[in-house]
Amino acid sequence: MGKTFAEKALGKAAGYEVVANQVVTVEPDWCMSHDNGAPIARTFKKIGVKNVKYPERICFILDHAVPAPSSDHAVNHKEVREFVKEQGIPNFYDVKSEGGVCHQKMCEEGYALPGLVMVGSDSHTCTYGAYGAFSTGIGRSEMAAVWATGKLWFKVPESMKVVVTGKFKPGVSAKDFILKFIGDVRADGADYMSVEFHGDGIENMSIAERMTLCNMGIEFGAKNAVCKPDQKVLDAIKANAKSDKWEPLWADEDAVYAAEYHYDLGDIEPGVAKPHKVDNYAPIEEVKGTPIHEAFLGSCTNGRIEDLRLAAGILKGKKVAVRTVVIPASWIVYRQAMTEGLFDIFLDAGCIICNPGCGPCMGNHEGILAPGEAAISTANRNFKGRMGDKESFIYLASPMTVAASAIKGEISDPREAL
């Protein structure tokens, strides 16, 4: 009987063959934390261990509220800096023009690598599966324990196979597909499963598009989500791989799956997730004309250069009708967008460009909502209060849909704006 990706990756880390539902103890290759590293550090100190086991395996990236928008956030950042210095942690991205959203940085800096086991104190750590890693979010107390011992136990997840064929039609993107998929399988459709994306539809996608798919794995319950580490991935990691322990792993042809789904990308239309749940899916025709007060382009889901290019292609020569916030996912993306002239397009359209970070995605600053206001956002969550007031409304959509909607001040079909 063949092995799934999760069985291979966790088996490699454990040092022996494993099967689904078996409990294994492994040493994660990378442990990522962001601003929440401060409370984790407090928990770590309560354990009674003086030094972290593997400081070189820990990554700290300040991104959730940068620069600090309040004294509480400033204290939080200060605690992280002090812990990093005290423990001699080398991989630290402070509030400087070298950081960005943690998940973007972990990928573009060469930490996300095929076959590695990666954990992060953030639920969207599953993003790194776009590079063929077994990556998953864990709790704060779990992370403190990993820092102390270097180890973590997992139950090997059962696996779901999603076969994707074909190509997108104009005006449709990876975000539209994953929103449709989550609407079909629901928020708990892959609870504690390893979700594998297969097929020529995935092979045709850029790594950025695959990151969008894997990023939202947690939104339908997945333990991790992963794409095959093909030549695109191998080319991307060549220049700056931060470890030599990586290995391209993929499921065997005869692997056994708990569930299987098939999609043709040619059948996918633009769509949104309506408030207040990610699986509250609607095709664009059902929500066209819904008034919005803000448009947000950015986040770890859709703040990459490819996303900004798509939005700029629709905004070029136009004016936005509502406040529109653009936040590149990292300073590398920021500089590239500036060099390509995308910022001129956004500024001429009336958009506001903010520094890289999470900002309004989780209601910290740089564009939070007032009671009764509605936003259309490229982020990954639309729960009540996610972008500020609990009486506001969030619609999730693709960069093209967000751009088209910003121009009209109401939810719009991007195909009409192309």
N, C-alpha and C positions, 0 to 999 in steps of 0.2 A: 504493500500500500504506500502511495506517494505521500510526501510531506508538504504541508502548507508553508507559506512564508514564515508565519509566526513560529511554527514548530522548528523550522530551520534556524531562525535567528536566535530564539531563546535556547535552543539546543547547543548552538555554537557558543553562546555566552556561558552556558552551564557546564559545557565540556562533555556532554553525553546526549544521546538521542532522547527526545521528549515527545509526548503526544498531548493532544488537547485535553484540558481539565486536570493535567498533572501540575503539582505545585513544585516550582523550582526556585533556587536562590542563585542570583547572578550579581556580578559587579557591573553596574552601568558604566558605559564608556564616557558619557558626559552627563552632567547634572546642571541644569539651567535654572536660574532664578532672576527675577526682576526686582521692582520696588518692594515686593513682599519678602525679599531677603532679610529685611530688618526683623519682622516678627519671627521668622524662621531661626535667625541667629539667637533670639532670646530663648526659643525652645531648645536649641542646640546646647546652650549654656546650662539649662536645667538638667540635661542628661548627665552632666558631670564629667564629660570628656573634654580635655583641655584643647586638643588640636584636631582639626578635620583630618580624616584618613588620607584622602588624595586631593590636596589643594589644586593640583594641576588639572584635575578633571572637572572642576567647578567653573561655571561661567556666570558672571553677574552682568546684567544689562539693565540700566535704568531707562525706563521708557513709558511707564504708565501715567506719570504726571511730571513732564519735563518741559522747560525748567519748572521747579517746584512752584505750584500756584497757591500754596498756603504754608503757614508755619509748620503745620503737622506734617505735610509732605517733605518740607525741608529737613525736619528732624529725622524722618524716615530715611532720607538719602544720606544724612550724616552718619546714622547708625550703620548703613551698608558700607560706606567708605571706611569707617573705623574697623569693621569686621574683616573687610578685604585686606587691609593693611596688617592687622593683628595676625591673620592666618596665612599671610603670604600668598594670596590667591592671584595668579598672574593674568587670568582672563577676565578683565574688568572693563566695561564700556560705560564711562561716566557721562555726565551731561556735557558733552563736547561735540564738535562737528565731525565725529567719527562713529557715532552710534546710530540709533534708530530703534524701530520696533524689534523686540527680542527675537521673534521668529524669523524675521527677515535677516537679521544679523547672523543668527546661527547657520543660516543657509549660505549667505553670500561670503561669510568669513571662513568657510571650509570646515565647520564642525559637523554639519549634516552629511553623513557618508553612508554608502551602502553597507548593510549588514550589521551596523553598530546598534547597540541598545542605548537609547537616550531617554532621559527623564527630565521633566521640567515642572516647576511649581506653578504651572499655568495650563489650563485645559486644552489650549490650542497648540500644545507641543506636538500634537499629531501631524502638524504641517510638514515635518522633516521626512515623512514617508514619501514625499515627492522625490527624494534622493535615494529611496530604497532602504531607509533606516527603520528599525522598530522603535518608534518614538511615542511616548505617552505622557500625559499629565498625571501628577501625583499630588497628594495633600501636603500641607506644610509640615506636619509632624513626621510624615514619611520622609520628606526631604531632609529634615534635621537628622533623622536616624541614618540615612544614606551618607550624609556628611561624616557622621561619627564612625560608622562601621565600614563604609565603602560597599555595602551590600544591600540588596532588596529582594524580597520574594515576589513572585508572580504566579498566578494560576495561568497556565498556557491557554490562551483564548481559542475558542472555536472560530472558524473562519467563514466569511461571506465572500462570494465571488460576484463581481459586477463586471459583466462583459459589455464593452462599449465599442460600437463600430461607427463608420461613416465620418462625415465632417459637418461642421456648423454652417448654417446658411448666414448670409450677411445680417448683421445686427444682433446675432446670437452668440453667446460666449459660455465659458466654463461655469460661470456663476449661475447662469440660467439653468444649466443642466443639473448642478448640484441642488439648487432650490427645488426643482421639479422632483428629483430623486428623493429628497428628504420629505417632500409632500406625499410621495407614494409610500415610503416605508415607515413614516412617522418618526417622532422624536426618540422612541425607544426601539426602533426597528432593528438595531444592531447592538443592543446592550451587551457590553463586555465581549464584543467580537473583534477579530482582526479583519478589516475590510480590504480586500485586494481588488484593484482596478486593472482589468485586462482588456485586450483588444486593440485593433488598429486605430480606433478613435482616440485612445490614450496615447499611442505611439505618435500620432499626428500632433498632439498637443505640445506646447512649449512647457518647460519646467515651471514657469510662472503659472500656467493654467493648472498644472498638476498640483501645485502648492495650494491653489484655491480649493480644489477638490479635497485634498487631504486635510487642510485647515478646518474644514467644516465636518470632519468625521465625528467629532464629539457631539455635534448637533443632532446626530441620529443615534447616539449612544455608543459609538465605536470605542474600543480600547485603543486601537491605532488604525490608521488608514495608510495604504502604501501603493506605490506604482513600481513597475519593473525598472531597475536601474540600467537603462539602455545606453547606447552610445552618446546620446545627448547629455546624460548625467556624467558619464565617464569623462567626456570632454570638459564639462563645467568644473569638475573637482580637480582637474589636472594641476592647475596653477597653485592652489593654496590649501590642499587637504591638510587638516590639523592633526591627523592620526594616520598611522600606517597599518592599523588593525582592521581596516575595512575590507569587505569582500562582497562582490555582487551575488546576492542570494535571490532566488525566486522559487515559487511553488513548482512542484512536479506536475506533469500533465495529468497524472492519476490521483492527485490530492483529493481529499474528501472535504466537502463543504456542508455547513449547516443550512445554508440558503444560497440561492443563485438568482441573479437578475440580468436581463438583457435590454440594452437600449441602442437605438440608432440616432446619432446626433442630428441627422437630417430631419428628424421628427420633432426636435426641441424648438419651442418658441420662446420669445422673451417672457419673463414672469417675475413675480415678486413673492416675498413672504409677508403676509399682512400681520398687523399687530394681533396678539402680543406673543406669538409663538413662531418659531422658525419653520415648523411644519404646516403652518397655516398658508399653504401655497395657493396662488391664483395666477392664471395666465393674464397677460397684460390687458387683454380685451375686457376682462371683468373689472379692472380697477382704473382704466383710463379716465382721466378727467378728475380724479381725486385731488383736491387742493393740497399743496404742501407749503411749508414756511421755510424749510431749509433743505439743502442738498449737501451730502457729505461724501467726498471721494477720498478714500484712504483706507487705513487699517492693515492688519496682518493678512487679511483676506484678499484685498484688492488695491494695495498701495504701491505696486511695482511699476516699473517704467512702461511695461506693456499696457497696463491698465490706464496710466496717465495718457499714453498715446491714443488709446481708443476714445477716451473722453474728449481729448483735445481735438480729435478729428471731427467730432460733432459740434463742439463749441466754437470752432474757428469761424471768425467773422460774425458771430452772434453775441447777444447780450443775455445775461441771466436775469430772470424775473424775481428770484428770491435769493437770500443770502446763501452763498455756496462756498463751502470750506474744502480746500484741497490740502491734504497732508501726505507727502511722499513717505514711503515706508522706512527709508533710511537716508542718511546724508549722501551716500553713493547714488541713490536714485535721485535725490534732490539735485545734485550737481549735474547728473546726466540730463534731467528734464530741463535744467537751466541752459545747458549747452545746446540742446536740440531746439530751443526756442519755444518749448511748451509753456513755460511760465509767461511769456509774452501773450500767448493765446489766452491763458487763464485770466491774466490781469486785464487784458483788453475786453474780455467778456464780463468783467466785474467780480471775478472770484477773489476770495481771500486765500493766500497761501501761508500755511503755518509750518513751523519746524517739525521734523520727523518725531513721531511718538504716537501714543494711543489716543490722547486728547479726548474728543467727545464720544469715542466708541464705547467707553464705559463710564461716561458721565462725569469726567474729572474737570475738564475745561476746554477752551477753544471751540465752543459751539454747542453748548448744552441747550436743552429745550425748556420752554415755559409751559405752564398748564394749558392744555388744549391745542398745542402746536403739533404739527406733523412734519416728520423728516423722511426723506428717501436717502438710504445709506448703502454704501458698498460693504459695510461691516458684516459681522457674522451672527449678531444677536439682536433681538427686538423685544426683549422682555420689558415689562413695566418698569420704568425708572432707569433703564439702561443708559439713556442719553440725557438724564437729568430728572425732571419732574415725573412723578408716577402717573400723572394725568396727561402725559404727552403720548404720541403715537409714532412708531417707527416702521417703515416699510423697507425691507431689504431687497436690493436689486443689483444688477451688473453696472459696471462703469458707464456703459453706453446708455442704459436706461436712466441712470442718475443724471447724466449730462443732458439728455433730451428733456427730462422732467424739469431740470433747473431753468431751461430756456422758457418753458411755458408756464412755470409756476404750478404745475399739476402733473400727476403721473402720466407719462407719455410713452408711446411706442417708439423705440430708437430707430426702427426700420423706416419710419416716416421722416426722420431727421437726417438720414444718410444722404 
